[in-house]
């Protein structure tokens, strides 16, 4: 198209519908069939149509769609991410909203494009880094947003997550109460720490501070996801720290491999080494032996993120930060 603004009439012609239908799709004021709605939104994207601020205000614009910004990156455990995504989608449906899933790792550009498209009312962001490059843009956007995760500076933001620092500390406390004096954390893959991902860094901080508070000896190490890598790091750990009797695992993909590697090195769980994980319950329960664990509450976090976003869309005041208290379930591994 030329440099001039695209009109709603041109969108209607391109989609083969009436102008009023385009208006209803963009405002959400009437139910439109999924096929027609898709056709209109495709035309909006193709032509680069942007309703001006006046038209949006007059129409009380609502797309009834929220964006879930979930970039697929190296070191992320996709099955757990999908638990969060499913929770967001399920919660959004209760508010009569659909979810647009954005998985490309485009940083601020992807968010800017989604917000400018008039296709979404607000955004939920995941995989938040301590110094996340997306954050400055979120503070400028007219569209409300909620982060699942906490950057270092939360000023002007709405954030929700499990309190991972307390989760790491709770695992250490559990081991200390059972008499363990030397412990280790096998955490996320190295690349996750290198990116400054908030949940991984905070778990490590909580673990390290609790080790000192309880007067224990401990070490925190990144852990890759393949069995060979896990077996190597477990072997090195046992060789360098013969007094080690407690392990905290914060790596869903590696949890089963850790148990296998301990068996390979002749260590029994929990008789020789106790293991505590931070993971969803399904991973903990299907392990052998079943893992004592702090739940990663994907369903609760996703539901709360959507509730906060809907409150913001309605102009209600919301807290800047919501930290969910960790809950530890004792199973066979301790």
N, C-alpha and C positions, 0 to 999 in steps of 0.2 A: 504494500500500500504506500501511498505518498505520505509526506510529512503531516498532512492534516489529520484531525481526529476522526476516527471511525464512528459512524452513527449507529444508533440502535436499529434503524431501518435497514442498514446494510447487513447487520448481523441477522436480522429476520429473513432477508432475501437469501443470504448464504445458507441458512439453516432450513429454508423452505417452510417457514412458519409465520404467523402473524406477529406484528410488533408487540401486541399485548402478551403473547406467549413468552417472548423474550423477557419482557418486564416481570412476568410472574415467576419465571425461572430464577431471575436475579434477585427478586425481592423475597421469594419464598412465601408469598401471600396466598397462593393457590397450589393445590396438588397437581403436578404435571407428571405424565408418564415417564418412566425411567428412560425409554428410548428417545423421547422428544427432548428431555432434559439433557441427555448426553449429547444429542445433536447440537443443541443450542450452545452448550459449554464448549464443544469442539470448535464451533464457529467463533465464539468469543476468543478462544486461544489463537486460532488461525489468523484472525483479522487483527488481533491485538487491541480488542475493544476494552476501554476503561471508562466506566460510568463516572461522570464528574461528581464532585462532592455535593453539589446542589441536588443533582438527580438522586444520589444515594439518600440524602436526607429526606427528600420528598417521598421516596418510596419506602422509608424506614428499612433500608436494605438489609436483608438477611439471606444468606445463601443456605443456611442450615447445614453447613459443612465446616468441620474443623480440620486443620492439617496436623498430622502427627509426623514430626521431623525426626526420623530415625535413620541416620546415615549408617550403612553397613561398612564397618571398618575391620581391619585386621585385628585379631585378638578378642573379638566379641563373640559370645556364645549365642548363636542365633535362636536355638529353642527357647532360651530364657527371654530373649528380646521379644519373641512372638507371644510369650505369656503377657508381657506388658502391653503389646499392641492389641491383643485380644481383649484385655481388660478395658483399654481406652475405647475400642469400638463398641463393646457391650454397654459401657456406661453412657457413651454418646447416644446410642439408640434410645435409651430411657428418656433423653431430652429431645428426641425426634431429630437428631443430627446424624449425618453420615461422616465418615472419616476419609480424608485424602492422605494416603501414606506416601511420604517422600523419603526415599532411601538413598538417593545420590549424595555423596559427600561434597556438597557445593558450598558449604559455609554460608556467609551472609547472602551471597547471590541467590541461592535457592529460596531463602526466606523472603528476600525482597521481591522476587518474581511471584511467589505465591500470594503475598500480601497485595501486590499491585494488580493481580488478575481479577479481583472481585469474586473469586470462587470460594474463598474461605472467610469465616467470621472471626476466627482466632486460631492460635497455634499452641500445640504442646510439643516441647522439645525434649529429646533424650540424649544420652551419652554426653553429658555436660562436663566440660573441662574446667579446671580452676581458673584458667585465663582464656575462656572460650571466645573466639573471634566473632561469634554470632551475637553476643550479649549487647554490645553498644548499639547495634541496629534495633534490637528488641525494645530498648528504652525510647527509641524515636518513633516507632510505628504507632499508627492509630489503632491497629488491631491488637486486642489483648493477647497475652501469652502466659503460659505456665511452663516452668522447667521441671522435669523430673531429674533432680540433681541440683547441687549447689555450687555455683562458681565462688571464687574467693571473695568477690565483691557482689553482694546481693542487692545493693541500693537500687530502688526503682523496679525490682523484679518480684515475681511470685514463684516460690520454689517449694517443692515437696519431695520427700524421699525417706527411705529408711535411715535411721541414725546409724550410719556405718561405723563411726568412731566408737559409739557405745556398743555396737555389735562386736567389733574386734575386742574391746575390753571385756565384754561379757564372756567370750570364749576363754580368755585368759583366766578370768575369775573362776570359771567352772573347773578348769584344770588345776588351778592353785588350791581350790577347796578339796580336791581329791588327792592332794599331796605331791603333785608334780612340781619339780624345781627347775627343770630345763625344758624349754619349749621352743617351737619354731612355727613361723607362718609361711606357708606356701601360697603365694598370692597370684594375682593376674599375670598374664604374659608380660614380658618386659616392655613391649611396645605400648601397652596400656598405661604403664607408669610414665613412659617417655612422653606420651601425649598430655600428661597432667590430668588424667581422668579423675574426677573428684571422688567417686565412691571408692576406688582402689587406694588412692592416697590416704583417705580418711580412715579406712579400715586399718591400714598399716600404722597410722599414727595412734589410733586407739589401742592396737595391740602393743606397740612399743611402750606407750605410757603406762599401760596396765602391768606389763612385765616389770617395769621399774617400781611401780607402786606396791606390787606384791612381793618384791624382793627376789624375783626369779632371774634366771639367766635365759636369754632368748635371742633369736635372730629372725629377721624377716627377709625372705627371698622371693624374687619373681619366679614364676613357674610356667613353662610352656605347656602345650596341650596334648602332645603325642605321647604314647606310652614310653617310647625310647628316651625322650627327653625327661619325662617324669622319673623313670627308673634311674637315669643318670644322676639327677639332682638329689633324689632320695638316697642313693648309694653314697654320694659325696657327703651328704648331711650326716648320715649314720657313722661314716668313717671319721669325720672331723669332730663330731659331738657324740662320743660313745655313751654319755650320760643322758641323752635325749629320751624323754618318755612321753612327751605330749606334742601333738601336731594340730595346728589350725589350718584348714584348707579353704581359701577363698578363690576358687577357680572351678566352676561347675564342670567344665569339660575334662578337668584333670582328677576330679574326686575319686572316680572308680579306678583310675590308673594308679593313684597313690596307694590304695588298698592292695592292688595287685603287686606293686613294686615292693611294698613292705613284706608281703608273703614271699616274694622272690628272694628277698634278703634275709629270710628266716625269722622275721618279726611277727608275733601274733598280736592281733587287735581284739580286745583291749589289754590283754595280759602283759604284753611287753611295751606297747605304745598305744596311748589313747588318741583318738582322732575326733576333732570337732570341725564341722563344716559350716560355712555360710552359703546357703543355697535354697532353692525351692524344696518343698517337702517331698515332691515326687522323686527327686534325685536322691534325697536322704533315705527314703523308705525302700527304694529298690536296690540299694547298695547291699553288699554282703561282706561284713555284717552291716546292719542298718546304722546310719550315721546320726549321732547326736548332732543337732544343728540349730543354728539361728536361721529362721525363715527369711528368705527374700520375698516380701509380700507383694508380688506383682499385681495381684488383683486389687488389693487395698490402695496401693500407690496410684494405679491407673484410674481407679474410681474417684479418688480424692482430687487428682489432677483435673479431671473433667468437671467435677463439681465446682472447683475453684474457678475454672475458665467460664463456666456458665454463670456463676455469680458475678464475675467481672463484666460479662456481656450484658447483664441486667443492671449494671451500675452499682452493685452492692460492694461494700468494703470487705476486703479479704486480708488475711494475715500475710506478711511478707514471706515468712518461712514456716513450713509445717514438717516437723521431724517425727516419724513414726517410731515408737519405742520398740527395740528388738525383743524378740521372744525366743527363748531357748527351749528345745524339746530334747529330753534325754532318751537316747536309744542305746543299742548294743555296743557301739564303738567306744563308750567310756564306762 
